[in-house]
Amino acid sequence: MPGTYSQILLHIVFSTKHREPWITAEVAARLHPYMNGIIRAERGVLYEIGGVEDHVHMYLRWRPDASVSDLMRTVKSRSSKWIHETFPSLAAFAWQEGYSVFSVSKSQEQAVKKYIRGQVEHHKEEDFKSELLRILRLHEIEFDERYVFD
């Protein structure tokens, strides 16, 4: 076969360090497009991004010749540097060390996009810790709750 064809769709969730509420609406309005640019530069396609003050959800298509861990290292380091340069008052800003990543079936794409777009409303009812634990269980991911959060 002369080419490689793939449809690797991912829902990625990650938090600010200690879930600090650093991502205000003003920061998010500029941060999310910046993160889109990082993903595009890495040859991925960001379909949806959202979140609240302490975490981000991304729905994207990733390439088969690069690891998700390399993507996340790049997204976090470049966006963190950009935040420090753009918002000097956020000098203490940092991302958590890890992230959660879930494969998405094309048939579930609209549901995932809607879920990400609805984060502000969703988090009026459920905090980030409860949300992440629920999603991990829903995807039947084995974990030790003592090590999920920093």
N, C-alpha and C positions, 0 to 999 in steps of 0.2 A: 504494500500500500504506500503510495508516494507521500502522504501527509498524515498528520496527527489531528484528529478531530475530537473535541471534548465539550462537555457541558458540566463543569464542576461548579455547582451553585452552593454557596456557603452563607450561613447566618453566623456572624461573629459578634460576641459580646465581651466587653472589657470595661473595667472600672478605673476611676482615679484612685490613687494610692489612699488607702484607709477610707475609701468612699467619701472623700472630701467633696463638698458641693462647689467645685470650682467652675463648672461649665454653665455659666449663666446664659440666658437667651442671647445676649450680645456676643458672648464668646462663641456659642454654638453657631450663630449666623455666619460667622467667618471661618470657624474651625472646620465645619462639615465640608464646605467647598474645598478647603485646603486639603483635607484628607482625600477627597475625591481626586484631586490632582496628583497626590502621591500614588494612589492606586492605579490611576491611568498611566503614570510614568513607569510603573512596574509592570505594565501591560495587563492589568486586570480591568474589569468593568464594574463600577459601583452602581447598583440599581436603586438602592435606598439606604439612607442613613438617618438616624435619629437617636433620641435618648433624653435624659434629663441631667440634672446638675452633677450627678456622680458616676454616670456611665454612658456608654455609646453602644448602639446596635448598628451593624452594617450587614446588608445583604448584597453579595457580589458574586461575580463569576471570576474564577481563578484559573490560571493556566497549569497544564499538567507537567511542565518542566521546571517548576519552582515550588519550594515548600511554603506552607502556610506560616510556619514559624519565621521564615525569612521575611515574608510580607509583613507580619505583625511587628517584628523588630524594627523594620523600616518605617512603618506607619507611626509607631509609638515614638521612636527617636526623633524623626523629622518633625512630627507635630508638636512634640514637647519643646524642641528647640524653637520652633516658630512661635509657640505660646509665650515662651520666656522673652523672645525678642519683640513680640507684638503687644503684649500685655505685661509691662514691667511690674505691675502690682501682683502678678501671679508667679513671682520668683520661686515660691515653694512648690509650684505645680509639679506633679509627677503622675505617671500611670502606674497601676498595679503591675506586678511582675508577670502574671499569667493572663490567660484569656480563655474563653470557651468558644468552641467552633462546632457547628452542626451542619450536616449535609442537608440539602433541601431538594425535594423532588420538584420538577418543573410544575407538576400539578398543584403544588402548594405555594407557588410563587406569589399569587395575589394575597393569600392569607398572611404570608410573612411580611410583605410590603405594608399591608394594612396594620399589622401588629406594630411594626416599627414606626409608622406614621402616628399611631395612637399612643405613643409612650407617655406624653404629658398627662393625658386623661387616665391612662392605665395606672400610673403611679400615684394617683389620688387614692387608689384602693389597695395597692400592694407595694411594699418596699423592694429595693433591689435584691436584698438577700433572699427573701421569700420567692421572688420571681426567678432568680437564677437556680435555686434549689428545685423549684417546680419544673423548670425546663430540663435540667439535668435528669430528673426522674422520668419525665415524659419521654426523653430520648433513651432511657434505660442505660445511662452512663454510670458506671461504678465510681464511687468517690467516698472519701472519708471527710465528713463535714468539718472536722477539726482543721483541715488543710485547704478548704475552699476559699476562705477569706483571710486576708493578711491581718 
